[in-house]
Structures are given as structure tokens and as C-alpha cells.
């Protein structure tokens, strides 16, 4: 866990890798809960029998489930002390280059790409590369935007 004492210290880390999260196992229960929450019950995520005959030989996590884990991974990678607020501002880009079969372990690597001071604080662009254990190709690459204020 990398700790920044304030926004100035965080902003000074532009261009740096911020760290790597812990591994997280993607379970069928998590995939099913995500399907329930989003009403996305596509067979490749929830039908174990049909998925066994599908292209990946098993069920796979929703891409958006993988993306939604970024706040969890971020909390394991870095923190900025003394904030009065931290808001999700959006994403610049999101890609899902490869699948996440149920039972896989994933983790994220974060890099601070850009900061911009504005009226409401610091807008930061952080690149997250989510990787699957044992695979070279990432499962998600996302550039997230956050507004941070002290």
C-alpha cells in the first residue's frame, strides 16, 4: 500500500506505477450476484452446463464485473490522506482484451498518468491493468478519472 500524505505528494507521482493489488479469486457466487444486480443473465456467465460446451469451457465473469472491482483494487494499492472528498468522474477508456474464467485469480496494477488542478480539486487519471494469474494478456485495461479535494 502506497500512502500519500496530501494531494501535492500524489500529484508529484505522475508517470509512476502506484502499486499492485492482492490477488482476488473470481467465484461463481460473485458472478451470479453481479448477474442479479445488473439483470445480465447471459448464459456464458451463469449457465454452467452450457458454458462447459462454450468457447472457454466454463462460465466467465462479466466484463463490467471486472471493471467494477477497480475501486476495491485501488483501496489496496494507494491512499491519499486528508481528503474531504473523492469522486468518480468517469473513464477515458475501457477494454476487455481477454476473458476471466470463474475460478481465476485477478489483480490490478495502477499507474498515475495525468493530473489537472481545477475548481473542485485535483482531477486524476489512473490507468488500471487487471491481469489474470498465469496469463500474459490483461483482462481489463481502464483509465479512470477521479476528482480529489482536501
DSSP file (Angstrom, degrees, kcal/mol; ACC not computed):
  #  RESIDUE AA STRUCTURE BP1 BP2  ACC     N-H-->O    O-->H-N    N-H-->O    O-->H-N    TCO  KAPPA ALPHA  PHI   PSI    X-CA   Y-CA   Z-CA
    1    1 A X              0   0    0      0, 0.0     2,-0.5     0, 0.0    77,-0.2   0.000 360.0 360.0 360.0 125.1    0.0    0.0    0.0
    2    2 A X  E     -a   78   0A   0     75,-2.8    77,-2.0    16,-0.2     2,-0.5  -0.863 360.0-158.4 -98.7 126.5    1.4    3.3   -1.0
    3    3 A X  E     -a   79   0A   0     -2,-0.5     2,-0.5    75,-0.2    77,-0.2  -0.905   5.2-162.7-110.0 127.9    0.4    6.2    1.2
    4    4 A X  E     -a   80   0A   0     75,-2.8    77,-3.0    -2,-0.5     3,-0.1  -0.923  13.2-148.0-106.8 133.2    0.4    9.8    0.1
    5    5 A X  S    S-     0   0    0     -2,-0.5     2,-0.3    75,-0.2    -1,-0.1   0.740  75.0 -14.7 -72.6 -24.0    0.3   12.5    2.8
    6    6 A X  S  > S-     0   0    0      1,-0.1     4,-1.9    76,-0.0     3,-0.1  -0.956  78.6 -83.7-165.3 177.2   -1.6   15.0    0.7
    7    7 A X  H  > S+     0   0    0     -2,-0.3     4,-3.2     1,-0.2     5,-0.2   0.844 121.1  59.4 -64.8 -34.2   -2.7   15.9   -2.9
    8    8 A X  H  > S+     0   0    0      2,-0.2     4,-1.7     1,-0.2    -1,-0.2   0.923 106.8  46.4 -60.5 -44.6    0.6   17.6   -3.7
    9    9 A X  H  4 S+     0   0    0      2,-0.2     4,-0.4     1,-0.2    -1,-0.2   0.908 113.8  49.3 -63.0 -42.1    2.5   14.4   -2.9
   10   10 A X  H >< S+     0   0    0     -4,-1.9     3,-1.8     1,-0.2    -2,-0.2   0.941 109.5  51.0 -62.6 -47.7    0.1   12.4   -5.0
   11   11 A X  H >< S+     0   0    0     -4,-3.2     3,-1.4     1,-0.3    -1,-0.2   0.823 101.9  62.2 -60.4 -32.0    0.3   14.8   -8.0
   12   12 A X  T 3< S+     0   0    0     -4,-1.7    -1,-0.3     1,-0.3    -2,-0.2   0.627  90.9  69.9 -69.7 -11.7    4.1   14.6   -7.9
   13   13 A X  T X   +     0   0    0     -3,-1.8     3,-2.2    -4,-0.4    99,-0.4   0.294  66.1 139.6 -90.7  10.6    3.8   10.8   -8.7
   14   14 A X  T <  S+     0   0    0     -3,-1.4    99,-0.2     1,-0.3     3,-0.1  -0.301  71.0  23.8 -55.8 134.9    2.6   11.4  -12.3
   15   15 A X  T 3  S+     0   0    0     97,-3.4     2,-0.3     1,-0.3    -1,-0.3   0.393 102.4 114.4  89.7  -2.6    4.2    8.9  -14.6
   16   16 A X  S <  S-     0   0    0     -3,-2.2    96,-2.2    96,-0.4     2,-0.4  -0.725  71.8-116.3-104.0 150.6    4.8    6.4  -11.8
   17   17 A X  E     -B  111   0B   0     -2,-0.3    94,-0.3    94,-0.2     3,-0.1  -0.716  23.9-159.7 -75.3 130.7    3.4    3.0  -11.1
   18   18 A X  E     -     0   0B   0     92,-3.0     2,-0.3    -2,-0.4    93,-0.2   0.715  46.7 -89.0 -88.7 -23.1    1.5    3.3   -7.8
   19   19 A X  E     -B  110   0B   0     91,-1.2    91,-2.3   -18,-0.1     2,-0.4  -0.885  36.5 -78.8 143.9-173.8    1.5   -0.4   -7.0
   20   20 A X  E     -B  109   0B   0     -2,-0.3    89,-0.2    89,-0.2    -3,-0.0  -0.978  33.6-132.4-130.7 137.7   -0.2   -3.8   -7.3
   21   21 A X        -     0   0    0     87,-2.7     2,-0.1    -2,-0.4    52,-0.1  -0.178  34.3 -89.4 -77.6 176.5   -3.3   -5.1   -5.5
   22   22 A X        -     0   0    0      1,-0.1    86,-0.3    51,-0.1     2,-0.2  -0.416  52.0 -90.6 -76.8 162.0   -3.7   -8.5   -3.9
   23   23 A X        -     0   0    0     84,-0.1     2,-0.4    -2,-0.1    84,-0.2  -0.522  40.5-162.2 -73.0 143.9   -5.0  -11.5   -5.9
   24   24 A X  E     -C  106   0B   0     82,-2.4    82,-2.7    -2,-0.2     2,-0.4  -0.998  13.1-135.6-130.4 127.9   -8.7  -12.0   -5.8
   25   25 A X  E     -C  105   0B   0     -2,-0.4     2,-0.8    80,-0.2    80,-0.2  -0.705  16.1-137.6 -83.6 129.2  -10.4  -15.3   -6.8
   26   26 A X        -     0   0    0     78,-3.0    77,-3.5    -2,-0.4    78,-0.2  -0.787  27.1-166.1 -88.6 113.2  -13.5  -14.8   -9.1
   27   27 A X     >  -     0   0    0     -2,-0.8     4,-1.9    75,-0.2     5,-0.1  -0.582  32.6-120.1 -98.5 160.0  -16.1  -17.2   -7.8
   28   28 A X  H  > S+     0   0    0      1,-0.2     4,-3.0    -2,-0.2     5,-0.2   0.859 114.9  59.6 -64.1 -34.6  -19.4  -18.3   -9.5
   29   29 A X  H  > S+     0   0    0      2,-0.2     4,-2.3     1,-0.2    -1,-0.2   0.910 105.5  47.4 -60.5 -42.0  -21.2  -16.8   -6.5
   30   30 A X  H  > S+     0   0    0      2,-0.2     4,-2.2     1,-0.2    -1,-0.2   0.917 112.9  48.9 -65.3 -42.8  -19.8  -13.4   -7.2
   31   31 A X  H  X S+     0   0    0     -4,-1.9     4,-2.4     1,-0.2    -2,-0.2   0.917 112.0  48.7 -62.4 -43.9  -20.6  -13.7  -10.9
   32   32 A X  H  X S+     0   0    0     -4,-3.0     4,-2.3     2,-0.2    -1,-0.2   0.893 110.2  51.2 -64.4 -39.9  -24.2  -14.8  -10.1
   33   33 A X  H  X S+     0   0    0     -4,-2.3     4,-2.4     2,-0.2    -1,-0.2   0.901 110.4  49.2 -63.8 -40.2  -24.6  -11.9   -7.6
   34   34 A X  H  X S+     0   0    0     -4,-2.2     4,-2.0     2,-0.2     6,-0.3   0.909 109.2  52.6 -65.3 -41.2  -23.4   -9.5  -10.3
   35   35 A X  H  X>S+     0   0    0     -4,-2.4     4,-1.6     1,-0.2     5,-0.9   0.910 111.1  47.4 -59.3 -42.9  -25.9  -11.0  -12.8
   36   36 A X  H  <5S+     0   0    0     -4,-2.3    -2,-0.2     1,-0.2    -1,-0.2   0.916 112.3  49.2 -64.5 -43.1  -28.7  -10.5  -10.3
   37   37 A X  H  <5S+     0   0    0     -4,-2.4    -1,-0.2     1,-0.2    -2,-0.2   0.815 124.1  29.7 -67.1 -30.4  -27.7   -6.9   -9.6
   38   38 A X  H  <5S-     0   0    0     -4,-2.0    -1,-0.2    -5,-0.2    -2,-0.2   0.479  98.9-124.9-109.5  -4.7  -27.5   -6.0  -13.3
   39   39 A X  T  <5 +     0   0    0     -4,-1.6     2,-0.9    -5,-0.2    -3,-0.2   0.786  66.1 137.4  60.0  28.3  -30.1   -8.3  -14.8
   40   40 A X      < +     0   0    0     -5,-0.9    -1,-0.2    -6,-0.3    -2,-0.1  -0.821  15.3 158.4-105.2  91.6  -27.4   -9.6  -17.1
   41   41 A X        +     0   0    0     -2,-0.9     5,-0.1    -3,-0.1    -1,-0.1  -0.075  10.6 162.1-105.9  31.4  -28.0  -13.3  -17.1
   42   42 A X    >>  -     0   0    0      1,-0.1     3,-2.2     3,-0.1     4,-1.3  -0.265  48.2-119.6 -54.3 139.1  -26.3  -14.2  -20.4
   43   43 A X  H 3> S+     0   0    0      1,-0.3     4,-2.2     2,-0.2     8,-0.3   0.777 108.4  66.7 -55.1 -32.5  -25.6  -17.9  -20.4
   44   44 A X  H 34 S+     0   0    0      1,-0.2    16,-2.2     2,-0.2    -1,-0.3   0.712 110.6  37.2 -67.0 -16.7  -21.8  -17.5  -20.7
   45   45 A X  H <4 S+     0   0    0     -3,-2.2    -1,-0.2    14,-0.2    -2,-0.2   0.757 132.7  18.6 -98.7 -32.1  -21.8  -16.0  -17.2
   46   46 A X  H  < S+     0   0    0     -4,-1.3     2,-1.0    -5,-0.1    -3,-0.2   0.641  99.0  82.2-121.9 -17.8  -24.5  -18.1  -15.4
   47   47 A X     X  -     0   0    0     -4,-2.2     4,-2.6    -5,-0.2     5,-0.2  -0.774  49.9-176.4 -98.9  97.7  -25.2  -21.4  -17.2
   48   48 A X  H  > S+     0   0    0     -2,-1.0     4,-1.5     1,-0.2    -1,-0.2   0.880  80.6  48.8 -61.6 -41.3  -22.5  -23.8  -16.0
   49   49 A X  H  > S+     0   0    0      2,-0.2     4,-0.7     1,-0.2    -1,-0.2   0.955 115.7  41.2 -66.9 -50.4  -23.7  -26.7  -18.3
   50   50 A X  H >4 S+     0   0    0      1,-0.2     3,-1.0     2,-0.2     4,-0.3   0.895 113.6  54.3 -65.0 -38.9  -24.0  -24.7  -21.5
   51   51 A X  H >< S+     0   0    0     -4,-2.6     3,-1.1    -8,-0.3     6,-0.5   0.806  96.3  66.0 -66.2 -28.8  -20.7  -22.8  -20.7
   52   52 A X  H 3< S+     0   0    0     -4,-1.5    -1,-0.3     1,-0.3    -2,-0.2   0.814 107.7  41.4 -61.2 -28.5  -18.9  -26.1  -20.4
   53   53 A X  T << S+     0   0    0     -3,-1.0    -1,-0.3    -4,-0.7    -2,-0.2   0.449 104.0  94.2 -94.5  -3.3  -19.6  -26.6  -24.1
   54   54 A X  S X  S-     0   0    0     -3,-1.1     3,-0.7    -4,-0.3    -3,-0.1  -0.010  97.8 -79.3 -83.2-171.3  -18.8  -22.9  -25.0
   55   55 A X  T 3  S+     0   0    0      1,-0.2    -3,-0.1     2,-0.1    -1,-0.1   0.693 127.5  38.6 -66.5 -20.9  -15.6  -21.3  -26.1
   56   56 A X  T 3  S-     0   0    0     -5,-0.3    -1,-0.2     2,-0.3    -4,-0.1   0.475 100.3-125.5-110.9  -3.7  -14.0  -21.1  -22.7
   57   57 A X  S <  S+     0   0    0     -3,-0.7     2,-0.3    -6,-0.5    -5,-0.1   0.495  85.5  37.4  75.3   3.0  -15.1  -24.4  -21.2
   58   58 A X  S    S-     0   0    0     -7,-0.3    -2,-0.3   -14,-0.1    -1,-0.1  -0.954 100.5 -68.4-165.1 174.0  -16.6  -22.7  -18.2
   59   59 A X        -     0   0    0     -2,-0.3    43,-2.7   -14,-0.1     2,-0.3  -0.415  47.8-151.5 -71.5 154.9  -18.5  -19.7  -17.1
   60   60 A X  B     -G  101   0C   0    -16,-2.2    41,-0.2    41,-0.3     2,-0.1  -0.929  18.7-101.9-128.5 153.7  -16.7  -16.3  -17.3
   61   61 A X        -     0   0    0     39,-2.9    39,-0.4    -2,-0.3     2,-0.1  -0.378  42.5-101.8 -69.2 148.8  -17.1  -13.1  -15.4
   62   62 A X     >  -     0   0    0      1,-0.1     4,-1.9    37,-0.1     3,-0.2  -0.439  26.1-126.4 -63.0 143.5  -18.9  -10.2  -16.9
   63   63 A X  H  > S+     0   0    0      1,-0.2     4,-2.3     2,-0.2     5,-0.2   0.917 112.7  52.8 -57.9 -42.3  -16.5   -7.5  -18.2
   64   64 A X  H  > S+     0   0    0      1,-0.2     4,-2.3     2,-0.2    -1,-0.2   0.767 103.1  57.7 -69.6 -23.8  -18.3   -4.9  -16.2
   65   65 A X  H  > S+     0   0    0     -3,-0.2     4,-0.8     2,-0.2    -1,-0.2   0.943 107.5  47.7 -65.1 -46.8  -17.9   -7.1  -13.1
   66   66 A X  H >< S+     0   0    0     -4,-1.9     3,-1.0     1,-0.2     4,-0.3   0.929 113.3  48.0 -58.3 -46.0  -14.1   -7.0  -13.7
   67   67 A X  H >< S+     0   0    0     -4,-2.3     3,-1.9     1,-0.2     4,-0.3   0.895 105.2  59.0 -61.0 -40.9  -14.3   -3.2  -14.2
   68   68 A X  H 3< S+     0   0    0     -4,-2.3     3,-0.4     1,-0.3     4,-0.3   0.637  94.3  66.6 -68.2 -12.4  -16.4   -2.8  -11.0
   69   69 A X  T <X S+     0   0    0     -3,-1.0     4,-2.5    -4,-0.8     3,-0.4   0.580  74.6  91.7 -81.2  -9.7  -13.6   -4.3   -8.9
   70   70 A X  H <> S+     0   0    0     -3,-1.9     4,-3.3    -4,-0.3     5,-0.2   0.894  81.4  53.4 -56.9 -43.8  -11.3   -1.4   -9.6
   71   71 A X  H  > S+     0   0    0     -3,-0.4     4,-2.0    -4,-0.3    -1,-0.2   0.898 110.3  49.0 -58.8 -36.6  -12.4    0.6   -6.5
   72   72 A X  H  > S+     0   0    0     -3,-0.4     4,-0.8    -4,-0.3    -2,-0.2   0.954 113.7  45.3 -63.6 -49.0  -11.6   -2.5   -4.4
   73   73 A X  H >X S+     0   0    0     -4,-2.5     3,-1.1     1,-0.2     4,-1.0   0.919 110.1  55.0 -61.2 -43.0   -8.2   -2.9   -6.0
   74   74 A X  H >X S+     0   0    0     -4,-3.3     4,-2.4     1,-0.3     3,-0.9   0.901 102.3  56.8 -57.1 -41.6   -7.5    0.8   -5.7
   75   75 A X  H 3< S+     0   0    0     -4,-2.0    -1,-0.3     1,-0.3    -2,-0.2   0.732 109.5  46.6 -64.8 -20.5   -8.1    0.7   -2.0
   76   76 A X  H << S+     0   0    0     -3,-1.1    -1,-0.3    -4,-0.8    -2,-0.2   0.629 115.1  46.7 -90.2 -16.2   -5.4   -2.0   -1.7
   77   77 A X  H << S-     0   0    0     -4,-1.0   -75,-2.8    -3,-0.9     2,-0.3   0.893 118.4  -9.2 -96.2 -47.2   -2.9   -0.1   -3.9
   78   78 A X  E  <  -a    2   0A   0     -4,-2.4     2,-0.3   -77,-0.2    -1,-0.3  -0.983  47.1-163.7-152.7 161.4   -2.8    3.5   -2.6
   79   79 A X  E     -a    3   0A   0    -77,-2.0   -75,-2.8    -2,-0.3     2,-0.5  -0.988  12.3-147.6-143.5 150.2   -4.4    6.1   -0.4
   80   80 A X  E >   -a    4   0A   0     -2,-0.3     3,-0.6   -77,-0.2   -75,-0.2  -0.985  24.4-139.7-119.3 120.6   -4.3    9.9   -0.2
   81   81 A X  T 3  S+     0   0    0    -77,-3.0   -74,-0.1    -2,-0.5    -2,-0.0  -0.400  74.9  28.6 -80.2 154.6   -4.6   11.3    3.3
   82   82 A X  T 3  S+     0   0    0      1,-0.2     2,-0.3   -76,-0.1    -1,-0.2   0.658  75.9 155.3  77.8  18.6   -6.6   14.4    4.3
   83   83 A X    <   -     0   0    0     -3,-0.6    67,-0.3     1,-0.1    -1,-0.2  -0.576  33.1-167.0 -81.0 140.0   -9.2   14.3    1.5
   84   84 A X  S    S+     0   0    0     65,-3.0     2,-0.3     1,-0.3    66,-0.2   0.677  78.9   1.8 -90.9 -23.2  -12.6   15.9    2.1
   85   85 A X  E     -D  149   0B   0     64,-1.6    64,-2.2     2,-0.0    -1,-0.3  -0.985  51.2-167.6-159.5 154.1  -13.9   14.1   -1.0
   86   86 A X  E     -D  148   0B   0     -2,-0.3     2,-0.4    62,-0.2    62,-0.2  -0.922  21.4-174.1-142.9 115.8  -13.0   11.6   -3.7
   87   87 A X  E     -D  147   0B   0     60,-2.8    60,-2.4    -2,-0.3     2,-0.6  -0.902  28.4-123.7-118.4 140.6  -15.5   11.4   -6.6
   88   88 A X  E     +D  146   0B   0     -2,-0.4    58,-0.2    58,-0.2     3,-0.1  -0.714  28.3 179.5 -75.4 120.9  -15.6    9.0   -9.6
   89   89 A X  E     -     0   0B   0     56,-2.8     2,-0.3    -2,-0.6    57,-0.2   0.618  46.3 -96.0-100.2 -17.4  -15.6   11.3  -12.6
   90   90 A X  E     -D  145   0B   0     55,-1.3    55,-3.2     0, 0.0     2,-0.4  -0.927  40.4 -68.5 138.5-162.3  -15.7    8.6  -15.3
   91   91 A X  E     -D  144   0B   0     -2,-0.3    53,-0.2    53,-0.3     3,-0.1  -0.993  14.1-157.6-135.3 140.8  -13.4    6.7  -17.6
   92   92 A X  E    S-     0   0B   0     51,-2.8     2,-0.3    -2,-0.4    52,-0.1   0.872  83.4  -9.5 -79.4 -41.9  -11.4    7.7  -20.6
   93   93 A X  E     -D  143   0B   0     50,-0.8    50,-2.3     2,-0.0     2,-0.4  -0.988  56.6-168.3-158.1 148.8  -11.3    4.2  -22.0
   94   94 A X  E     +D  142   0B   0     -2,-0.3     2,-0.3    48,-0.2    48,-0.2  -0.989  11.6 174.2-141.6 130.9  -12.1    0.7  -21.0
   95   95 A X  E     -D  141   0B   0     46,-2.1    46,-2.3    -2,-0.4     2,-0.4  -0.981  22.5-157.0-136.3 149.6  -11.1   -2.5  -22.8
   96   96 A X        +     0   0    0     -2,-0.3    44,-0.2    44,-0.2    43,-0.1  -0.745  18.4 173.4-123.5  80.4  -11.6   -6.2  -22.0
   97   97 A X        +     0   0    0     -2,-0.4     2,-0.3     1,-0.1    42,-0.2   0.740  65.9  12.4 -65.8 -25.2   -8.8   -8.0  -24.0
   98   98 A X  S    S-     0   0    0     41,-0.2    -1,-0.1    40,-0.2     2,-0.0  -0.984  82.9 -98.2-150.4 160.6   -9.3  -11.4  -22.6
   99   99 A X        -     0   0    0     -2,-0.3     2,-0.5     1,-0.1   -37,-0.1  -0.230  18.4-136.2 -78.8 165.8  -11.9  -13.3  -20.5
  100  100 A X        -     0   0    0    -39,-0.4   -39,-2.9    39,-0.1     3,-0.1  -0.857  22.1-153.0-119.5  91.9  -11.9  -14.1  -16.8
  101  101 A X  B >   -G   60   0C   0     -2,-0.5     3,-2.2   -41,-0.2   -41,-0.3  -0.368  33.8 -94.5 -62.2 142.5  -13.0  -17.8  -16.3
  102  102 A X  T 3  S+     0   0    0    -43,-2.7   -75,-0.2     1,-0.3    -1,-0.1  -0.334 115.5  36.7 -57.0 138.0  -14.6  -18.5  -13.0
  103  103 A X  T 3  S+     0   0    0    -77,-3.5    -1,-0.3     1,-0.4   -76,-0.1   0.207  90.1 127.1  98.4 -13.1  -12.0  -19.7  -10.6
  104  104 A X    <   -     0   0    0     -3,-2.2   -78,-3.0   -78,-0.2     2,-0.4  -0.338  56.4-131.3 -72.3 156.3   -9.3  -17.4  -11.9
  105  105 A X  E     -C   25   0B   0    -80,-0.2    28,-2.9    28,-0.2     2,-0.3  -0.934  27.6-175.7-108.3 135.8   -7.4  -15.1   -9.7
  106  106 A X  E     +CE  24 132B   0    -82,-2.7   -82,-2.4    -2,-0.4     2,-0.3  -0.898   9.1 174.0-128.1 156.7   -7.1  -11.4  -10.8
  107  107 A X  E     - E   0 131B   0     24,-1.8    24,-2.7    -2,-0.3     2,-0.4  -0.957  21.8-125.1-152.3 166.6   -5.2   -8.4   -9.6
  108  108 A X  E     - E   0 130B   0     -2,-0.3   -87,-2.7   -86,-0.3     2,-0.4  -0.904   5.2-156.1-122.3 148.0   -4.7   -4.8  -10.7
  109  109 A X  E     -BE  20 129B   0     20,-1.9    20,-2.4    -2,-0.4     2,-0.4  -0.988  20.2-157.1-116.9 128.9   -1.6   -2.7  -11.3
  110  110 A X  E     -BE  19 128B   0    -91,-2.3   -92,-3.0    -2,-0.4   -91,-1.2  -0.873  12.4-177.7-113.7 140.9   -2.2    1.1  -11.1
  111  111 A X  E     -BE  17 127B   0     16,-2.1    16,-2.8    -2,-0.4     2,-0.8  -0.999  27.5-128.8-133.9 136.5   -0.2    4.0  -12.7
  112  112 A X  E     + E   0 126B   0    -96,-2.2   -97,-3.4    -2,-0.4   -96,-0.4  -0.764  33.2 170.7 -85.6 111.9   -0.9    7.7  -12.3
  113  113 A X  E     -     0   0B   0     12,-2.5     2,-0.3    -2,-0.8    -1,-0.2   0.840  55.7  -1.6 -92.9 -37.1   -0.9    9.0  -15.8
  114  114 A X  E     - E   0 125B   0     11,-1.4    11,-3.0  -100,-0.1     2,-0.3  -0.997  50.0-166.9-157.4 146.5   -2.2   12.6  -15.5
  115  115 A X  E     - E   0 124B   0     -2,-0.3     2,-0.3     9,-0.2     9,-0.2  -0.984   5.1-175.3-134.6 151.4   -3.3   15.2  -13.0
  116  116 A X  E     - E   0 123B   0      7,-1.8     7,-3.0    -2,-0.3     2,-0.3  -0.952  20.8-135.6-147.2 123.1   -5.0   18.6  -13.6
  117  117 A X  E     + E   0 122B   0     -2,-0.3     2,-0.2     5,-0.2     5,-0.2  -0.613  37.5 161.8 -79.2 137.3   -5.9   21.1  -10.9
  118  118 A X  E >   - E   0 121B   0      3,-3.1     3,-1.0    -2,-0.3    -1,-0.0  -0.747  53.4 -73.7-142.0-171.1   -9.4   22.6  -11.2
  119  119 A X  T 3  S+     0   0    0      1,-0.2     3,-0.1    -2,-0.2    -2,-0.0   0.825 127.7  37.8 -59.7 -36.4  -12.1   24.4   -9.4
  120  120 A X  T 3  S-     0   0    0      1,-0.2     2,-0.4    29,-0.0    -1,-0.2   0.340 124.3 -84.3-102.8   6.6  -13.1   21.4   -7.3
  121  121 A X  E <  S-E  118   0B   0     -3,-1.0    -3,-3.1    28,-0.1     2,-0.5  -0.968  76.4 -14.5 132.3-147.2   -9.7   19.9   -6.6
  122  122 A X  E     -EF 117 148B   0     26,-3.2    26,-3.0    -2,-0.4     2,-0.6  -0.846  48.0-153.8-102.3 126.1   -7.4   17.6   -8.5
  123  123 A X  E     -EF 116 147B   0     -7,-3.0    -7,-1.8    -2,-0.5     2,-0.4  -0.897  21.1-167.9 -98.3 121.9   -8.6   15.5  -11.4
  124  124 A X  E     -EF 115 146B   0     22,-2.7    22,-2.0    -2,-0.6     2,-0.6  -0.892  17.7-153.1-115.7 138.2   -6.5   12.4  -11.7
  125  125 A X  E     -EF 114 145B   0    -11,-3.0   -12,-2.5    -2,-0.4   -11,-1.4  -0.950  18.9-176.1-107.5 117.5   -6.3    9.9  -14.5
  126  126 A X  E     -EF 112 144B   0     18,-2.3    18,-2.8    -2,-0.6     2,-0.5  -0.959  16.2-145.0-116.9 128.3   -5.2    6.5  -13.2
  127  127 A X  E     -EF 111 143B   0    -16,-2.8   -16,-2.1    -2,-0.5     2,-0.5  -0.810  14.8-165.6 -92.4 127.5   -4.6    3.6  -15.5
  128  128 A X  E     -EF 110 142B   0     14,-3.3    14,-2.5    -2,-0.5     2,-0.6  -0.960   7.1-168.7-113.4 128.1   -5.5    0.2  -14.2
  129  129 A X  E     -EF 109 141B   0    -20,-2.4   -20,-1.9    -2,-0.5     2,-0.6  -0.964   9.7-160.1-113.7 112.9   -4.3   -3.0  -15.8
  130  130 A X  E     -EF 108 140B   0     10,-3.2     9,-2.8    -2,-0.6    10,-1.5  -0.834  13.9-169.9 -96.0 124.1   -6.2   -6.0  -14.4
  131  131 A X  E     -E  107   0B   0    -24,-2.7   -24,-1.8    -2,-0.6     2,-0.4  -0.818  18.7-132.6-116.5 154.7   -4.3   -9.2  -15.1
  132  132 A X  E >   -E  106   0B   0      5,-0.5     3,-2.2    -2,-0.3   -26,-0.2  -0.883  38.0-100.8-104.7 135.0   -5.3  -12.9  -14.6
  133  133 A X  T 3  S+     0   0    0    -28,-2.9   -28,-0.2    -2,-0.4     3,-0.1  -0.280 106.2  13.0 -56.5 129.1   -2.8  -15.2  -12.9
  134  134 A X  T 3  S+     0   0    0      1,-0.2     2,-0.4     2,-0.0    -1,-0.3   0.438 106.7 102.0  86.3   0.1   -0.8  -17.2  -15.4
  135  135 A X    <   -     0   0    0     -3,-2.2    -1,-0.2     1,-0.1    -3,-0.2  -0.926  56.4-156.2-119.9 142.6   -1.8  -15.2  -18.4
  136  136 A X  S    S+     0   0    0     -2,-0.4     2,-0.3    -3,-0.1    -1,-0.1   0.876  76.6  76.3 -80.4 -39.5    0.1  -12.6  -20.3
  137  137 A X  S    S-     0   0    0      1,-0.1    -5,-0.5   -40,-0.1    -2,-0.1  -0.557  86.2-120.5 -77.3 131.5   -2.8  -10.7  -21.9
  138  138 A X        -     0   0    0     -2,-0.3    -7,-0.2    -7,-0.1   -40,-0.2  -0.258   6.5-145.3 -67.4 159.2   -4.7   -8.4  -19.4
  139  139 A X  S    S+     0   0    0     -9,-2.8     2,-0.3     1,-0.3   -41,-0.2   0.639  83.1  12.6 -97.2 -19.3   -8.4   -9.0  -18.7
  140  140 A X  E     - F   0 130B   0    -10,-1.5   -10,-3.2   -44,-0.2     2,-0.4  -0.949  55.6-173.2-157.1 135.9   -9.2   -5.3  -18.4
  141  141 A X  E     +DF  95 129B   0    -46,-2.3   -46,-2.1    -2,-0.3     2,-0.4  -0.982  22.0 167.5-129.7 120.3   -7.4   -2.0  -19.1
  142  142 A X  E     -DF  94 128B   0    -14,-2.5   -14,-3.3    -2,-0.4     2,-0.7  -0.994  30.8-151.5-138.4 139.2   -9.1    1.1  -17.9
  143  143 A X  E     -DF  93 127B   0    -50,-2.3   -51,-2.8    -2,-0.4   -50,-0.8  -0.940  27.8-165.3-106.9 111.1   -8.2    4.7  -17.5
  144  144 A X  E     -DF  91 126B   0    -18,-2.8   -18,-2.3    -2,-0.7     2,-0.4  -0.691  10.4-146.3-100.9 150.4  -10.3    6.1  -14.7
  145  145 A X  E     +DF  90 125B   0    -55,-3.2   -56,-2.8    -2,-0.3   -55,-1.3  -0.955  19.7 176.5-115.5 133.0  -10.9    9.8  -13.8
  146  146 A X  E     -DF  88 124B   0    -22,-2.0   -22,-2.7    -2,-0.4     2,-0.5  -0.972  23.7-142.3-133.0 148.6  -11.3   10.9  -10.2
  147  147 A X  E     -DF  87 123B   0    -60,-2.4   -60,-2.8    -2,-0.3     2,-0.4  -0.966  24.1-173.7-110.1 123.1  -11.8   14.3   -8.6
  148  148 A X  E     -DF  86 122B   0    -26,-3.0   -26,-3.2    -2,-0.5     2,-0.3  -0.944   4.1-179.8-120.4 136.4  -10.0   14.6   -5.2
  149  149 A X  E      D   85   0B   0    -64,-2.2   -65,-3.0    -2,-0.4   -64,-1.6  -0.991 360.0 360.0-138.1 146.2  -10.2   17.5   -2.8
  150  150 A X              0   0    0     -2,-0.3    -1,-0.1   -67,-0.3   -29,-0.1   0.404 360.0 360.0 -94.1 360.0   -8.6   18.3    0.5
